[in-house]
Amino acid sequence: MTEKLEMTERRYEEISEKLSDTAVINDQESYKALMKEYKSLAPIIEKYRLYKKAKADLEEAQRLLDEGVQDSEFREMVQQEYEENKRLIEEYTGELKLLLLPKDPDDDRNVIVEIRGGTGGEEAALFANSMFRMYSMYAQLKGWKTEVIGANPTELGGYKEISFRVEGESAYAKLKYESGVHRVQRVPETESQGRIHTSAVTVAVLPEAEEVDVQINPADLEYQTYRSSGAGGQHINKTESAIRIIHKPTGVVVECQEERSQYKNKDKAMKMLYTKLYQAKLEERNSRIAEQRRIQVGSGDRSERIRTYNFPQSRVTDHRIGLTLYKLEAFMNGDCDEIFDALAVADNAAKLAASEDGGN
């Protein structure tokens, strides 16, 4: 580990020098790439330098103790310093192991989120709207941008399905654990007897792809236009501005009707198509390595129930890590980091355990 950290520190210092070079500063692409790498290495180097200081202080304390300090008060102080630095080295070692884990290359990507009402009919559609609101508020708190790509609203204000784009720093890193089945237990607005119903929605979080990630042959695409429609089938406009694109080799279908411009709808639909094809590529890759390193936070299977939202008890439970919070209202208003961060910690712990097992 020390050798790897020393190499990382040399690279960090090398980038630091380059970032002050006028030629690099004037080359925006190079500068941007180097700055991104510099920022990614900074937490490792900061922790490594603390580790080196603690190690040096430990060795100095050990030297003084070995010399047999006569003053009892001074010896006690040195002993305390020895114990404290020993503790710090253990703490920093664990943190550095996590920081050195290979980073998910998609973590810095923007995402496309798809929410679909499942079991529960209209109540599931209403909860899909609640979930969309929750993610939108979370994004707002993070300073991210959200943009609806496509939606199929219901007359009561729910969504049979809705897809939207989230743009922001580390959006995928934060939201990638949300894929799966989300179950809700509450008294529906449509329930006159006050009985609690259970319904569910499915969420898919996809790292947004760029054109360079996937090759698409224009001859493989079929374009269809249709009129945009709202809840109840009422037409939003009278022109066929909505776009549906079919990728014939895979059968993947995407559509967008949110913009009045057919060109803008086509642009959004193509972004979604690239993302879905990229996701299929990732799933194929991940299935090959799944047996070697399975993420313990959950299998990632979208049919798996991952979380329950119990409104009568104001309780939200994430079943993958066994974490329950009694702050459902705050969670639904975008205060999600306690669970999101706990999922990331559990994932990293599983990766670390897998890497250590592989090293034995």
C-alpha positions as CSV (number, residue, x, y, z in Angstrom):
1,M,0.0,0.0,0.0
2,T,2.8,2.4,0.9
3,E,4.4,2.0,-2.6
4,K,1.1,2.8,-4.3
5,L,0.6,5.8,-2.0
6,E,4.1,7.1,-2.9
7,M,3.4,6.8,-6.6
8,T,0.1,8.6,-6.1
9,E,1.8,11.4,-4.3
10,R,4.4,11.8,-7.0
11,R,1.6,12.0,-9.6
12,Y,-0.3,14.5,-7.5
13,E,2.8,16.8,-7.3
14,E,3.5,16.3,-11.0
15,I,-0.1,17.5,-11.8
16,S,0.3,20.4,-9.4
17,E,3.3,21.6,-11.4
18,K,1.5,21.2,-14.7
19,L,-1.5,23.2,-13.6
20,S,0.7,26.2,-13.1
21,D,2.2,25.8,-16.6
22,T,0.9,28.5,-19.0
23,A,0.7,26.1,-21.9
24,V,-1.5,23.8,-20.0
25,I,-3.7,26.6,-18.7
26,N,-4.2,27.8,-22.3
27,D,-5.2,24.3,-23.4
28,Q,-8.7,24.1,-21.8
29,E,-9.2,20.3,-22.5
30,S,-5.9,19.4,-20.9
31,Y,-6.4,21.8,-18.0
32,K,-9.9,20.4,-17.4
33,A,-8.7,16.8,-17.4
34,L,-5.8,17.5,-15.1
35,M,-7.9,19.4,-12.7
36,K,-10.4,16.6,-12.5
37,E,-7.6,14.1,-11.8
38,Y,-6.0,16.5,-9.2
39,K,-9.3,16.8,-7.4
40,S,-9.8,13.0,-7.3
41,L,-6.3,12.5,-5.8
42,A,-6.5,15.3,-3.3
43,P,-8.4,13.4,-0.6
44,I,-5.9,10.5,-0.8
45,I,-2.9,12.7,-0.5
46,E,-4.4,14.7,2.3
47,K,-5.0,11.5,4.3
48,Y,-1.6,10.1,3.3
49,R,0.2,13.1,4.7
50,L,-1.7,12.9,8.0
51,Y,-0.7,9.2,8.1
52,K,3.0,10.0,7.5
53,K,2.9,12.7,10.2
54,A,1.3,10.3,12.7
55,K,3.9,7.6,11.8
56,A,6.8,10.1,12.3
57,D,5.3,11.2,15.7
58,L,4.9,7.6,16.7
59,E,8.5,6.8,15.9
60,E,9.7,9.8,17.8
61,A,7.6,8.9,20.9
62,Q,9.0,5.3,20.6
63,R,12.6,6.7,20.5
64,L,12.0,8.7,23.7
65,L,10.4,5.8,25.5
66,D,13.3,3.5,24.5
67,E,15.8,6.0,25.8
68,G,14.2,5.6,29.3
69,V,12.8,9.1,30.1
70,Q,13.3,9.6,33.9
71,D,10.7,12.3,34.5
72,S,7.5,10.4,35.2
73,E,5.2,13.3,34.1
74,F,7.0,13.7,30.8
75,R,7.1,9.9,30.3
76,E,3.3,9.7,30.8
77,M,2.9,12.5,28.2
78,V,5.1,10.7,25.7
79,Q,3.2,7.4,26.3
80,Q,-0.1,9.2,25.6
81,E,1.3,10.6,22.4
82,Y,2.5,7.1,21.4
83,E,-0.9,5.6,22.0
84,E,-2.7,8.4,20.2
85,N,-0.5,8.2,17.1
86,K,-0.8,4.4,17.1
87,R,-4.6,4.8,17.1
88,L,-4.4,7.4,14.3
89,I,-2.2,5.2,12.1
90,E,-4.8,2.4,12.4
91,E,-7.6,4.8,11.6
92,Y,-5.8,6.4,8.6
93,T,-4.7,3.0,7.3
94,G,-8.4,1.9,7.1
95,E,-9.4,5.1,5.4
96,L,-6.6,5.0,2.9
97,K,-7.5,1.4,1.9
98,L,-11.0,2.6,1.1
99,L,-9.7,5.7,-0.8
100,L,-7.4,3.5,-2.9
101,L,-10.2,1.2,-4.0
102,P,-10.8,1.5,-7.8
103,K,-13.4,4.2,-8.4
104,D,-16.5,3.4,-10.5
105,P,-15.7,5.1,-13.8
106,D,-19.3,6.2,-14.1
107,D,-19.5,8.0,-10.7
108,D,-19.0,11.4,-12.2
109,R,-21.6,11.0,-14.9
110,N,-25.0,12.7,-15.0
111,V,-27.9,10.3,-14.7
112,I,-31.2,9.4,-16.3
113,V,-33.8,8.2,-13.7
114,E,-36.9,6.3,-14.7
115,I,-39.8,5.8,-12.2
116,R,-42.7,3.5,-13.0
117,G,-45.8,2.8,-11.0
118,G,-46.1,-0.9,-10.2
119,T,-48.4,-2.8,-7.9
120,G,-51.2,-0.6,-6.6
121,G,-52.8,1.1,-9.6
122,E,-53.5,4.8,-9.1
123,E,-51.9,4.8,-5.6
124,A,-48.7,3.6,-7.2
125,A,-48.9,6.3,-9.8
126,L,-49.3,8.9,-7.0
127,F,-46.3,7.5,-5.2
128,A,-44.3,7.7,-8.4
129,N,-45.0,11.4,-8.3
130,S,-43.9,11.5,-4.7
131,M,-40.7,9.8,-5.6
132,F,-40.1,12.2,-8.5
133,R,-40.6,15.1,-6.1
134,M,-38.2,13.5,-3.6
135,Y,-35.4,13.1,-6.1
136,S,-36.0,16.6,-7.5
137,M,-35.8,18.2,-4.0
138,Y,-32.6,16.2,-3.3
139,A,-31.1,17.4,-6.5
140,Q,-32.1,21.0,-5.6
141,L,-30.3,20.7,-2.2
142,K,-27.2,19.4,-4.1
143,G,-27.3,22.3,-6.6
144,W,-28.0,19.9,-9.4
145,K,-30.3,20.5,-12.5
146,T,-33.2,18.3,-13.3
147,E,-35.0,18.0,-16.7
148,V,-38.0,15.9,-17.5
149,I,-37.5,13.8,-20.6
150,G,-40.8,12.0,-20.8
151,A,-43.9,11.4,-18.6
152,N,-47.2,9.6,-18.7
153,P,-49.4,11.4,-16.1
154,T,-52.7,10.3,-14.7
155,E,-55.8,12.3,-14.1
156,L,-55.3,12.4,-10.3
157,G,-51.8,13.8,-10.5
158,G,-49.7,10.7,-10.5
159,Y,-47.4,9.2,-13.1
160,K,-47.7,5.8,-14.7
161,E,-44.1,6.5,-15.6
162,I,-41.7,9.4,-15.7
163,S,-38.1,9.7,-16.8
164,F,-35.9,12.7,-16.1
165,R,-32.2,13.7,-16.3
166,V,-30.1,14.8,-13.4
167,E,-27.0,16.9,-14.1
168,G,-24.5,17.6,-11.3
169,E,-21.2,16.6,-9.7
170,S,-21.1,12.9,-8.7
171,A,-24.8,12.5,-9.5
172,Y,-24.4,8.8,-10.4
173,A,-22.2,8.2,-7.4
174,K,-25.0,9.4,-5.1
175,L,-28.1,8.0,-6.9
176,K,-26.8,4.7,-8.3
177,Y,-28.1,2.6,-5.3
178,E,-31.7,3.7,-6.0
179,S,-32.4,1.1,-8.7
180,G,-35.0,-1.4,-7.5
181,V,-38.5,-1.7,-6.1
182,H,-39.6,0.9,-3.6
183,R,-42.6,-0.1,-1.5
184,V,-45.0,2.3,0.1
185,Q,-47.5,1.7,3.0
186,R,-50.0,4.5,3.5
187,V,-53.7,5.5,3.4
188,P,-54.3,6.5,-0.2
189,E,-56.1,9.7,-1.1
190,T,-58.7,7.5,-2.9
191,E,-59.4,5.4,0.2
192,S,-62.6,6.4,2.0
193,Q,-62.3,3.9,4.9
194,G,-58.9,4.9,6.1
195,R,-57.3,1.6,5.4
196,I,-53.6,1.3,4.8
197,H,-52.6,0.1,1.3
198,T,-49.3,-1.3,0.1
199,S,-48.1,-0.4,-3.4
200,A,-44.8,-0.1,-5.2
201,V,-42.9,1.7,-7.8
202,T,-39.7,0.6,-9.7
203,V,-36.8,3.0,-10.1
204,A,-33.9,2.7,-12.6
205,V,-30.9,4.9,-12.4
206,L,-28.8,4.9,-15.5
207,P,-25.4,6.7,-16.0
208,E,-25.9,9.1,-18.9
209,A,-23.9,8.0,-22.0
210,E,-22.1,10.1,-24.5
211,E,-21.9,9.4,-28.2
212,V,-18.4,8.2,-27.8
213,D,-19.6,5.4,-25.4
214,V,-21.8,3.6,-27.9
215,Q,-21.7,3.3,-31.7
216,I,-25.1,3.6,-33.4
217,N,-25.7,3.0,-37.0
218,P,-28.3,5.5,-38.3
219,A,-29.7,2.8,-40.6
220,D,-30.6,0.8,-37.4
221,L,-33.0,3.5,-36.2
222,E,-36.7,3.9,-36.9
223,Y,-38.3,7.3,-36.2
224,Q,-42.0,7.7,-35.4
225,T,-43.8,11.0,-34.7
226,Y,-47.0,11.5,-32.8
227,R,-49.0,14.2,-31.0
228,S,-48.0,15.0,-27.4
229,S,-50.8,14.2,-25.0
230,G,-51.4,14.9,-21.3
231,A,-53.5,13.2,-18.6
232,G,-56.7,11.8,-19.9
233,G,-55.5,11.9,-23.5
234,Q,-56.0,15.6,-23.9
235,H,-53.7,17.0,-26.6
236,I,-51.1,19.5,-25.5
237,N,-50.6,20.7,-29.1
238,K,-51.9,19.8,-32.5
239,T,-48.6,19.1,-34.2
240,E,-46.8,15.8,-34.2
241,S,-43.8,17.1,-32.2
242,A,-43.4,14.0,-30.0
243,I,-40.7,11.5,-31.1
244,R,-40.4,7.8,-30.7
245,I,-37.1,6.1,-31.7
246,I,-36.8,2.3,-32.1
247,H,-33.3,0.7,-32.2
248,K,-34.0,-2.2,-34.4
249,P,-31.1,-4.5,-33.5
250,T,-31.9,-4.5,-29.8
251,G,-35.6,-3.5,-29.8
252,V,-34.9,-0.7,-27.4
253,V,-37.6,2.0,-27.7
254,V,-37.3,5.6,-26.4
255,E,-39.6,8.5,-26.7
256,C,-39.9,12.2,-25.7
257,Q,-42.9,14.6,-25.8
258,E,-41.9,17.2,-23.3
259,E,-40.8,19.9,-25.8
260,R,-42.9,21.7,-28.4
261,S,-40.0,21.4,-30.8
262,Q,-39.7,18.0,-32.6
263,Y,-35.9,18.7,-32.9
264,K,-35.5,19.1,-29.1
265,N,-37.6,16.0,-28.5
266,K,-35.4,14.0,-30.9
267,D,-32.3,15.3,-29.2
268,K,-33.5,14.2,-25.7
269,A,-34.7,10.9,-27.0
270,M,-31.3,10.2,-28.6
271,K,-29.6,11.0,-25.3
272,M,-31.8,8.4,-23.6
273,L,-31.2,5.9,-26.4
274,Y,-27.4,6.2,-26.0
275,T,-27.8,5.8,-22.2
276,K,-30.0,2.7,-22.5
277,L,-27.6,1.0,-24.9
278,Y,-24.7,2.0,-22.7
279,Q,-26.5,0.5,-19.7
280,A,-27.0,-2.8,-21.6
281,K,-23.3,-2.8,-22.3
282,L,-22.5,-2.2,-18.6
283,E,-24.9,-5.0,-17.5
284,E,-23.2,-7.4,-19.9
285,R,-19.8,-6.4,-18.5
286,N,-20.9,-6.6,-14.9
287,S,-22.5,-10.0,-15.4
288,R,-19.1,-11.4,-16.4
289,I,-17.4,-10.2,-13.1
290,A,-20.4,-10.6,-10.8
291,E,-19.1,-14.0,-9.5
292,Q,-15.7,-12.5,-8.8
293,R,-17.0,-9.5,-6.8
294,R,-20.6,-9.2,-5.9
295,I,-21.6,-5.9,-4.3
296,Q,-23.1,-6.8,-0.9
297,V,-25.4,-3.7,-0.8
298,G,-27.7,-5.6,-3.1
299,S,-27.7,-7.6,-6.3
300,G,-28.8,-4.6,-8.3
301,D,-31.8,-6.6,-9.6
302,R,-34.5,-4.2,-10.3
303,S,-37.1,-6.8,-9.2
304,E,-35.7,-6.8,-5.7
305,R,-37.5,-4.8,-3.0
306,I,-34.9,-2.4,-1.7
307,R,-36.8,0.1,0.5
308,T,-40.1,0.5,2.4
309,Y,-41.8,3.8,3.1
310,N,-44.3,3.4,6.0
311,F,-46.2,6.7,6.4
312,P,-48.4,5.8,9.4
313,Q,-45.2,5.2,11.4
314,S,-43.1,7.9,9.6
315,R,-40.6,5.1,9.0
316,V,-38.3,4.5,6.1
317,T,-36.3,1.2,6.0
318,D,-33.6,0.2,3.5
319,H,-33.6,-3.6,3.5
320,R,-30.2,-4.0,1.9
321,I,-28.3,-2.6,4.9
322,G,-31.0,-3.0,7.6
323,L,-31.2,0.7,8.3
324,T,-34.5,2.3,9.6
325,L,-35.0,6.0,10.1
326,Y,-38.1,7.6,11.7
327,K,-37.9,10.8,9.7
328,L,-39.9,9.9,6.6
329,E,-41.3,13.4,6.0
330,A,-37.7,14.9,5.9
331,F,-36.6,12.0,3.7
332,M,-39.4,12.6,1.2
333,N,-38.4,16.3,1.2
334,G,-35.0,15.5,-0.1
335,D,-33.1,14.9,3.1
336,C,-31.7,11.6,1.9
337,D,-28.0,11.6,2.5
338,E,-28.1,9.6,5.7
339,I,-29.3,6.5,3.8
340,F,-27.5,7.3,0.5
341,D,-24.2,7.7,2.4
342,A,-24.8,4.5,4.5
343,L,-25.3,2.6,1.2
344,A,-22.0,3.9,-0.2
345,V,-20.2,3.0,3.0
346,A,-21.6,-0.5,2.9
347,D,-20.7,-0.9,-0.7
348,N,-17.1,0.2,-0.1
349,A,-16.8,-2.1,2.9
350,A,-17.9,-5.0,0.7
351,K,-15.5,-4.0,-2.0
352,L,-12.7,-3.8,0.5
353,A,-13.5,-7.2,2.0
354,A,-13.6,-8.7,-1.6
355,S,-10.2,-7.1,-2.4
356,E,-8.6,-8.4,0.8
357,D,-10.1,-11.9,0.2
358,G,-8.7,-11.8,-3.3
359,G,-5.2,-10.8,-2.0
360,N,-5.1,-13.8,0.4
